[in-house]
Amino acid sequence: MDEAIYYWFLQLIKWGQRLVDVLWDLLFAFTFLGGTREEREKARFYENSAQVVDVKWKAHYMDMGPSDPSNFLYVHKEYVHPERYILSRKHVTLFFLTNKHAVFCESDPDVDVSDLSRFPFLFISQYYQCRRLVFVPHASFYRLGEEIGDPKAKVGVINMTSRCGSTLLSQLIAKVPHSRSFSEPWVVTSLNSLYNTRTIDYEELKALCRATFRLLCKVEPGQEVRTFVLKLTPTSSPLFSVISEVFPSFVLFFNTRAPKPSFTSMLKLKQKFGSTSLYIITGTFWHYYVDRMAMPYTKKYRELYARISRYIPSQSLIEITAQMYTGPFAEYWEHRSSYKHVFLYENLCESPKKEVETMFDLLDIPKEHIPKAMEALEKDSQQQIFGARGVAKGLEVTDDMVPEIDRLFVKMQVPLSINMTKDKFKALFSHVTKPFF
């Protein structure tokens, strides 16, 4: 059975829950989602502004896909002090941003959702291991960020085009003592969605970005963290110009792969999720894709986004795949002077130790930890959740795809072509494939 059916059934239950709450609030001054009326009054003050809810059920429209509060059925538990509850608990991690709240995921105390040996991506780990959600209003979220301040540790952030070795980079860092590696925190993508949908303006985007990274890089009492590395999703890529502005001390990396092998690998995703699921048929995918489209925030790309987003339903999955690859690339190309190094998949394959040494140099990680980090090369970094390694039969880039992909490259104003040689592709990055010291 299509798992999207469970998701839509969950939405029906949540709709009924809201309806019952209206009635119960009138009769008993109590709601299942918000607690008693007296509790809700006290929650207007900062000291009680974080709401903890118990997760009763969860459902997804797409296996191994990203999630948000709509994927959870929950009931009110209590209102708590944001600082006391969130800052002291490692198992409470920033999960999502809505137009009103920052949402934290609470797992069991002995579970580390960033543990890459369990799940290769944080957004998957948070969904499956979430026991409670914590809703914090934006005003309290900003105050939490001010309480923490900017990270004291060295912070590296990776922009990537997908299927290019970025998960391996995350796992290399995860092996290093006193380091935390977050592989694809979806909360940053929700920031891009809020801005794309004009829910927030640019100043609000910067303010939320500042609080977001401060909370992602929180260090609990008694813990020592010297390095954070956050590998973001391709749909988070437009935020890199904002990150550079808000946190000039952060080390920005770009990770990519030559176009043709990238597309061949990305076609596995098409095979994994298919084109006949309810996720596609109901049009959910189109809205989801438009809201989170990876398009730089510069004027020319904002104008292009406005044009493209009006015609998304007519785009083929091949053209969408091309845009998902070129969006992060365009962000890098527009702001390439902000990046300290480019990790090419081809270089990671040919000389992995040299690339690791470069990353360690830029993040001030002692070289003595390189042998331990290199152990990450011994297994499939993505644990085959998108299929086994290698090219599956029938998933090659065919000649009839080439014109469509190249047209998108021209539209996106990037110096790429699907059949460009490896040497020509590498030459694009000759100025940054050696670190700046």
RODOFI-933226 format. One record per residue (C-alpha): x, y, z; residue number from 1. Coordinates in Angstrom, 1 decimal, always signed. Layout:
- x y z num
- X Y Z NUM $
...
END
This chain:
- x y z num
- +0.0 +0.0 +0.0 1 $
- +1.2 +3.5 -0.8 2 $
- +2.5 +5.0 +2.4 3 $
- +1.0 +8.4 +1.4 4 $
- -2.4 +6.9 +2.3 5 $
- -1.2 +6.7 +6.0 6 $
- -0.1 +10.3 +5.8 7 $
- -3.4 +11.6 +4.5 8 $
- -5.3 +9.4 +7.1 9 $
- -3.1 +11.1 +9.7 10 $
- -4.1 +14.5 +8.4 11 $
- -7.8 +13.5 +8.7 12 $
- -7.2 +12.6 +12.3 13 $
- -5.4 +15.8 +13.0 14 $
- -8.3 +17.8 +11.4 15 $
- -10.7 +15.9 +13.7 16 $
- -8.5 +16.6 +16.7 17 $
- -8.6 +20.4 +16.0 18 $
- -12.4 +20.2 +15.7 19 $
- -12.8 +18.4 +19.0 20 $
- -10.5 +21.0 +20.6 21 $
- -12.8 +23.8 +19.6 22 $
- -15.7 +22.1 +21.4 23 $
- -13.7 +21.1 +24.5 24 $
- -12.3 +24.5 +24.9 25 $
- -15.8 +26.0 +25.0 26 $
- -17.1 +23.4 +27.4 27 $
- -14.1 +22.6 +29.6 28 $
- -11.5 +25.4 +28.9 29 $
- -9.1 +22.6 +27.8 30 $
- -7.7 +21.4 +24.5 31 $
- -5.6 +18.3 +23.6 32 $
- -3.2 +20.5 +21.6 33 $
- -2.8 +23.4 +24.0 34 $
- -3.7 +22.2 +27.5 35 $
- -5.8 +24.2 +29.9 36 $
- -6.8 +27.8 +29.3 37 $
- -4.8 +28.8 +32.4 38 $
- -1.6 +27.1 +31.0 39 $
- -2.0 +28.9 +27.7 40 $
- -2.2 +32.2 +29.5 41 $
- +1.0 +31.5 +31.4 42 $
- +2.7 +30.4 +28.1 43 $
- +2.5 +34.1 +26.9 44 $
- +5.5 +34.7 +29.2 45 $
- +9.0 +33.7 +28.2 46 $
- +9.6 +31.5 +31.3 47 $
- +6.7 +29.2 +30.2 48 $
- +6.8 +29.7 +26.4 49 $
- +8.2 +26.3 +25.3 50 $
- +5.5 +23.8 +24.8 51 $
- +6.3 +20.1 +25.0 52 $
- +4.0 +17.6 +23.3 53 $
- +4.0 +13.8 +23.3 54 $
- +4.2 +12.1 +19.9 55 $
- +1.5 +9.4 +19.6 56 $
- +1.8 +8.5 +16.0 57 $
- +3.7 +9.4 +12.9 58 $
- +3.2 +8.9 +9.2 59 $
- +5.1 +9.8 +6.0 60 $
- +4.1 +10.3 +2.4 61 $
- +7.5 +9.2 +1.2 62 $
- +9.9 +6.6 +2.7 63 $
- +13.1 +8.1 +3.9 64 $
- +11.9 +11.6 +3.0 65 $
- +12.1 +14.8 +5.1 66 $
- +9.4 +15.6 +7.7 67 $
- +7.8 +18.4 +9.6 68 $
- +5.3 +18.8 +12.4 69 $
- +2.5 +17.7 +10.1 70 $
- +3.9 +14.2 +10.1 71 $
- +3.2 +13.7 +13.8 72 $
- +0.1 +13.2 +15.8 73 $
- +0.7 +14.7 +19.2 74 $
- -1.0 +15.9 +22.4 75 $
- +0.0 +18.6 +24.9 76 $
- +2.2 +17.6 +27.8 77 $
- +3.5 +20.8 +29.5 78 $
- +4.9 +24.3 +29.1 79 $
- +8.5 +24.7 +30.2 80 $
- +11.3 +27.3 +30.5 81 $
- +13.1 +27.3 +27.1 82 $
- +16.6 +27.7 +28.4 83 $
- +16.3 +25.1 +31.2 84 $
- +14.7 +22.5 +29.0 85 $
- +16.6 +22.9 +25.7 86 $
- +20.1 +24.1 +26.4 87 $
- +20.9 +21.4 +28.9 88 $
- +19.7 +18.4 +26.9 89 $
- +21.8 +17.0 +24.0 90 $
- +18.8 +14.8 +23.0 91 $
- +16.7 +17.9 +22.2 92 $
- +17.7 +19.1 +18.8 93 $
- +16.5 +21.8 +16.4 94 $
- +14.2 +20.2 +13.9 95 $
- +12.1 +22.6 +11.9 96 $
- +10.9 +26.2 +11.5 97 $
- +7.3 +27.2 +10.9 98 $
- +6.0 +30.8 +10.4 99 $
- +5.5 +31.1 +14.2 100 $
- +7.7 +28.5 +15.9 101 $
- +11.0 +26.9 +16.1 102 $
- +10.4 +23.1 +16.6 103 $
- +12.8 +20.9 +18.4 104 $
- +12.9 +17.1 +18.3 105 $
- +13.3 +15.2 +21.6 106 $
- +14.5 +11.7 +21.4 107 $
- +15.2 +9.3 +24.3 108 $
- +18.0 +10.6 +26.5 109 $
- +20.4 +7.8 +25.5 110 $
- +19.8 +8.4 +21.8 111 $
- +22.1 +10.7 +19.8 112 $
- +20.1 +11.6 +16.6 113 $
- +23.3 +12.9 +15.0 114 $
- +24.9 +9.4 +15.3 115 $
- +25.7 +8.6 +11.6 116 $
- +26.1 +4.9 +12.3 117 $
- +22.4 +4.7 +12.8 118 $
- +21.1 +6.9 +10.0 119 $
- +23.1 +8.8 +7.3 120 $
- +20.9 +11.9 +7.5 121 $
- +19.8 +13.9 +10.5 122 $
- +16.3 +14.5 +9.1 123 $
- +15.6 +10.8 +8.9 124 $
- +17.0 +10.1 +12.3 125 $
- +14.9 +12.8 +13.9 126 $
- +11.7 +11.5 +12.3 127 $
- +12.2 +7.9 +13.4 128 $
- +13.6 +8.6 +16.9 129 $
- +11.4 +11.5 +17.9 130 $
- +9.4 +10.9 +21.1 131 $
- +8.4 +14.5 +21.8 132 $
- +8.3 +17.8 +20.0 133 $
- +9.1 +21.2 +21.6 134 $
- +7.4 +24.3 +20.1 135 $
- +9.2 +27.6 +20.8 136 $
- +7.8 +30.9 +19.6 137 $
- +10.1 +33.0 +17.4 138 $
- +10.5 +35.7 +20.0 139 $
- +11.7 +33.1 +22.6 140 $
- +13.8 +31.4 +19.9 141 $
- +15.7 +34.7 +19.2 142 $
- +16.2 +35.1 +23.0 143 $
- +17.6 +31.5 +23.2 144 $
- +20.0 +32.4 +20.4 145 $
- +21.2 +35.5 +22.3 146 $
- +21.6 +33.5 +25.4 147 $
- +24.0 +31.1 +23.6 148 $
- +25.8 +33.6 +21.4 149 $
- +27.9 +32.6 +18.4 150 $
- +29.6 +29.2 +18.4 151 $
- +32.9 +29.1 +20.2 152 $
- +34.0 +26.1 +18.2 153 $
- +35.2 +26.1 +14.6 154 $
- +32.3 +25.6 +12.3 155 $
- +32.4 +24.3 +8.7 156 $
- +29.3 +24.2 +6.4 157 $
- +29.1 +22.2 +3.2 158 $
- +27.1 +23.2 +0.2 159 $
- +26.7 +20.3 -2.2 160 $
- +24.9 +19.1 -5.4 161 $
- +23.9 +15.7 -4.1 162 $
- +25.4 +12.3 -4.9 163 $
- +28.9 +13.7 -4.7 164 $
- +30.6 +12.3 -1.6 165 $
- +29.2 +14.8 +0.9 166 $
- +27.8 +12.2 +3.3 167 $
- +31.3 +10.7 +3.4 168 $
- +32.7 +14.0 +4.4 169 $
- +30.2 +14.2 +7.3 170 $
- +31.1 +10.7 +8.4 171 $
- +34.8 +11.5 +8.3 172 $
- +34.3 +14.4 +10.8 173 $
- +32.0 +12.2 +13.0 174 $
- +35.0 +10.0 +13.7 175 $
- +37.0 +12.9 +15.1 176 $
- +37.0 +13.3 +19.0 177 $
- +35.3 +16.5 +20.3 178 $
- +33.5 +17.0 +17.0 179 $
- +29.9 +17.0 +15.9 180 $
- +28.8 +16.3 +12.4 181 $
- +25.2 +17.1 +11.3 182 $
- +24.3 +15.5 +8.0 183 $
- +21.4 +17.5 +6.4 184 $
- +19.6 +19.3 +9.2 185 $
- +16.2 +20.0 +7.5 186 $
- +15.6 +23.1 +9.6 187 $
- +17.8 +25.1 +7.2 188 $
- +15.7 +24.0 +4.3 189 $
- +12.6 +25.2 +6.1 190 $
- +14.2 +28.6 +6.3 191 $
- +14.6 +28.7 +2.5 192 $
- +10.9 +27.7 +2.2 193 $
- +9.8 +30.5 +4.5 194 $
- +11.7 +33.0 +2.4 195 $
- +10.7 +31.5 -1.0 196 $
- +7.0 +31.7 +0.0 197 $
- +7.4 +35.3 +1.2 198 $
- +6.4 +34.3 +4.7 199 $
- +9.4 +36.2 +6.0 200 $
- +11.4 +39.1 +4.6 201 $
- +15.2 +39.2 +4.2 202 $
- +15.8 +40.8 +7.7 203 $
- +13.7 +38.1 +9.3 204 $
- +15.6 +35.5 +7.3 205 $
- +18.9 +36.8 +8.7 206 $
- +17.6 +36.9 +12.2 207 $
- +16.2 +33.3 +12.0 208 $
- +19.5 +32.1 +10.3 209 $
- +21.5 +33.5 +13.2 210 $
- +19.4 +31.9 +15.9 211 $
- +19.2 +28.6 +13.9 212 $
- +22.9 +28.1 +13.7 213 $
- +23.5 +29.1 +17.2 214 $
- +21.0 +26.5 +18.4 215 $
- +22.3 +23.8 +16.0 216 $
- +25.7 +24.4 +17.5 217 $
- +24.7 +24.5 +21.2 218 $
- +27.0 +22.8 +23.6 219 $
- +25.5 +21.3 +26.8 220 $
- +27.1 +21.8 +30.2 221 $
- +30.0 +19.4 +30.8 222 $
- +30.5 +18.8 +27.0 223 $
- +33.5 +19.8 +25.0 224 $
- +33.1 +20.4 +21.3 225 $
- +35.9 +21.9 +19.2 226 $
- +34.5 +21.4 +15.7 227 $
- +31.0 +21.5 +14.1 228 $
- +30.5 +20.4 +10.5 229 $
- +27.1 +20.9 +9.0 230 $
- +26.4 +19.3 +5.6 231 $
- +23.3 +21.0 +4.3 232 $
- +20.8 +19.7 +1.8 233 $
- +20.8 +21.1 -1.8 234 $
- +17.5 +22.8 -1.0 235 $
- +19.4 +24.8 +1.7 236 $
- +22.0 +26.1 -0.7 237 $
- +20.6 +29.6 -1.2 238 $
- +21.2 +30.2 +2.5 239 $
- +25.0 +30.1 +2.0 240 $
- +25.2 +33.8 +1.1 241 $
- +23.2 +34.6 +4.2 242 $
- +25.4 +32.3 +6.4 243 $
- +28.5 +34.1 +5.0 244 $
- +27.0 +37.5 +5.9 245 $
- +25.8 +36.5 +9.4 246 $
- +28.8 +34.3 +10.4 247 $
- +31.9 +35.5 +8.5 248 $
- +34.1 +33.2 +10.6 249 $
- +32.3 +30.0 +9.3 250 $
- +34.4 +28.0 +6.9 251 $
- +32.3 +27.4 +3.7 252 $
- +32.9 +24.3 +1.5 253 $
- +31.5 +23.3 -1.8 254 $
- +31.2 +19.7 -2.8 255 $
- +30.2 +18.5 -6.3 256 $
- +30.7 +16.0 -9.1 257 $
- +30.9 +16.2 -12.9 258 $
- +27.4 +16.6 -14.4 259 $
- +26.9 +13.3 -16.2 260 $
- +27.8 +10.9 -13.4 261 $
- +25.9 +13.1 -11.0 262 $
- +22.8 +12.8 -13.1 263 $
- +23.2 +9.0 -13.5 264 $
- +23.5 +8.7 -9.7 265 $
- +20.6 +11.1 -9.1 266 $
- +18.3 +9.0 -11.3 267 $
- +18.4 +6.4 -8.5 268 $
- +16.2 +8.8 -6.6 269 $
- +13.6 +8.7 -9.4 270 $
- +13.7 +4.9 -9.3 271 $
- +13.4 +4.9 -5.5 272 $
- +10.4 +7.2 -5.3 273 $
- +8.8 +6.5 -8.6 274 $
- +6.4 +8.6 -10.6 275 $
- +3.1 +6.9 -9.8 276 $
- +2.9 +7.3 -6.1 277 $
- +0.2 +9.5 -4.5 278 $
- +3.0 +11.9 -3.6 279 $
- +3.4 +12.7 -7.3 280 $
- -0.2 +12.1 -8.5 281 $
- -1.8 +14.4 -5.9 282 $
- +0.5 +17.3 -6.8 283 $
- +2.0 +17.4 -3.4 284 $
- +5.5 +17.0 -4.9 285 $
- +5.1 +20.1 -7.1 286 $
- +4.2 +22.4 -4.3 287 $
- +6.9 +20.9 -2.1 288 $
- +9.5 +21.4 -4.8 289 $
- +8.5 +25.0 -5.6 290 $
- +8.6 +26.1 -2.0 291 $
- +12.0 +24.7 -1.4 292 $
- +13.6 +25.4 -4.8 293 $
- +17.3 +25.9 -4.6 294 $
- +17.7 +29.3 -6.3 295 $
- +20.3 +32.0 -5.2 296 $
- +18.9 +35.1 -3.5 297 $
- +20.5 +37.5 -6.0 298 $
- +18.1 +39.7 -8.1 299 $
- +18.6 +37.8 -11.4 300 $
- +17.8 +34.5 -9.8 301 $
- +14.9 +35.8 -7.8 302 $
- +13.4 +36.9 -11.1 303 $
- +14.1 +33.6 -12.7 304 $
- +12.6 +31.8 -9.7 305 $
- +9.4 +33.9 -10.1 306 $
- +9.2 +32.8 -13.8 307 $
- +10.0 +29.1 -13.3 308 $
- +7.8 +28.6 -10.2 309 $
- +4.7 +29.5 -12.2 310 $
- +5.2 +26.6 -14.6 311 $
- +6.5 +23.8 -12.4 312 $
- +3.7 +21.3 -13.2 313 $
- +4.8 +21.3 -16.8 314 $
- +8.4 +20.5 -16.0 315 $
- +9.7 +16.9 -16.6 316 $
- +11.4 +15.0 -13.8 317 $
- +14.6 +15.2 -15.9 318 $
- +14.4 +19.0 -15.9 319 $
- +13.7 +19.1 -12.2 320 $
- +16.7 +16.9 -11.6 321 $
- +18.8 +19.3 -13.6 322 $
- +17.5 +22.2 -11.6 323 $
- +18.3 +20.4 -8.3 324 $
- +21.8 +20.0 -9.5 325 $
- +22.4 +23.5 -10.9 326 $
- +20.7 +25.4 -8.0 327 $
- +23.5 +24.6 -5.5 328 $
- +26.1 +25.1 -8.2 329 $
- +24.7 +28.5 -9.2 330 $
- +24.8 +29.5 -5.5 331 $
- +28.5 +28.6 -5.3 332 $
- +29.3 +30.2 -8.7 333 $
- +27.6 +33.5 -7.6 334 $
- +29.5 +33.7 -4.3 335 $
- +32.6 +31.5 -5.0 336 $
- +34.9 +34.0 -3.3 337 $
- +33.2 +33.2 +0.0 338 $
- +34.3 +29.5 -0.2 339 $
- +37.5 +28.2 +1.2 340 $
- +37.7 +24.9 -0.7 341 $
- +35.9 +22.8 -3.3 342 $
- +35.7 +19.0 -2.7 343 $
- +35.3 +17.3 -6.1 344 $
- +34.0 +13.8 -6.0 345 $
- +36.7 +12.9 -8.5 346 $
- +39.4 +14.1 -6.2 347 $
- +37.9 +12.3 -3.2 348 $
- +38.1 +9.1 -5.1 349 $
- +41.6 +9.6 -6.5 350 $
- +43.3 +11.1 -3.4 351 $
- +41.0 +10.9 -0.3 352 $
- +43.7 +11.5 +2.3 353 $
- +44.9 +14.7 +0.6 354 $
- +41.3 +16.0 +0.7 355 $
- +40.9 +15.1 +4.3 356 $
- +44.2 +16.8 +5.2 357 $
- +42.9 +20.0 +3.5 358 $
- +39.6 +19.9 +5.5 359 $
- +41.5 +19.3 +8.7 360 $
- +43.8 +22.2 +8.0 361 $
- +40.9 +24.6 +7.4 362 $
- +39.1 +23.5 +10.5 363 $
- +42.1 +23.4 +12.7 364 $
- +41.8 +19.7 +13.4 365 $
- +45.0 +17.9 +14.5 366 $
- +46.4 +15.6 +11.8 367 $
- +46.8 +12.8 +14.3 368 $
- +43.0 +12.1 +13.9 369 $
- +43.3 +11.5 +10.2 370 $
- +43.7 +7.6 +10.5 371 $
- +40.6 +7.4 +12.6 372 $
- +38.6 +9.6 +10.2 373 $
- +39.7 +7.5 +7.2 374 $
- +37.9 +4.5 +8.7 375 $
- +34.7 +6.1 +7.3 376 $
- +35.9 +5.0 +3.8 377 $
- +35.3 +1.4 +4.7 378 $
- +31.5 +1.3 +4.3 379 $
- +28.7 +2.7 +2.1 380 $
- +28.2 +6.2 +3.6 381 $
- +24.5 +6.3 +2.7 382 $
- +23.8 +2.7 +3.8 383 $
- +22.2 +1.9 +0.4 384 $
- +19.0 +3.7 +1.3 385 $
- +18.8 +4.9 -2.3 386 $
- +19.9 +1.7 -3.8 387 $
- +23.2 -0.2 -4.1 388 $
- +26.4 +1.4 -5.3 389 $
- +27.0 +1.4 -9.1 390 $
- +24.9 +2.2 -12.1 391 $
- +21.6 +0.3 -12.2 392 $
- +20.4 -0.9 -15.6 393 $
- +18.2 +1.6 -17.4 394 $
- +19.2 +4.6 -15.3 395 $
- +21.9 +6.0 -17.6 396 $
- +21.7 +9.5 -19.1 397 $
- +20.5 +8.9 -22.6 398 $
- +21.1 +11.0 -25.8 399 $
- +17.5 +12.3 -25.8 400 $
- +18.0 +13.8 -22.3 401 $
- +21.0 +15.9 -23.3 402 $
- +19.2 +18.9 -25.0 403 $
- +16.7 +19.2 -22.1 404 $
- +19.5 +19.2 -19.5 405 $
- +21.7 +21.6 -21.4 406 $
- +18.9 +24.0 -21.9 407 $
- +18.4 +24.2 -18.2 408 $
- +22.1 +24.8 -17.7 409 $
- +21.8 +27.8 -20.0 410 $
- +18.7 +29.1 -18.3 411 $
- +20.4 +28.8 -14.9 412 $
- +23.4 +30.7 -16.3 413 $
- +26.0 +28.2 -15.2 414 $
- +29.2 +27.2 -17.2 415 $
- +28.1 +23.5 -17.5 416 $
- +27.2 +21.0 -20.1 417 $
- +26.1 +17.4 -19.5 418 $
- +28.9 +15.9 -21.7 419 $
- +31.7 +18.2 -20.6 420 $
- +35.0 +16.3 -20.0 421 $
- +36.4 +15.7 -16.5 422 $
- +39.3 +17.9 -17.2 423 $
- +37.1 +20.8 -18.3 424 $
- +34.9 +20.4 -15.3 425 $
- +37.9 +20.4 -12.9 426 $
- +39.3 +23.5 -14.5 427 $
- +36.3 +25.4 -13.3 428 $
- +37.6 +25.0 -9.7 429 $
- +41.4 +25.4 -10.2 430 $
- +41.4 +28.6 -8.1 431 $
- +39.9 +26.9 -5.0 432 $
- +40.8 +23.2 -5.1 433 $
- +43.9 +24.3 -3.0 434 $
- +43.1 +25.9 +0.4 435 $
- +43.6 +29.5 +1.1 436 $
- +46.0 +30.1 +4.0 437 $
END
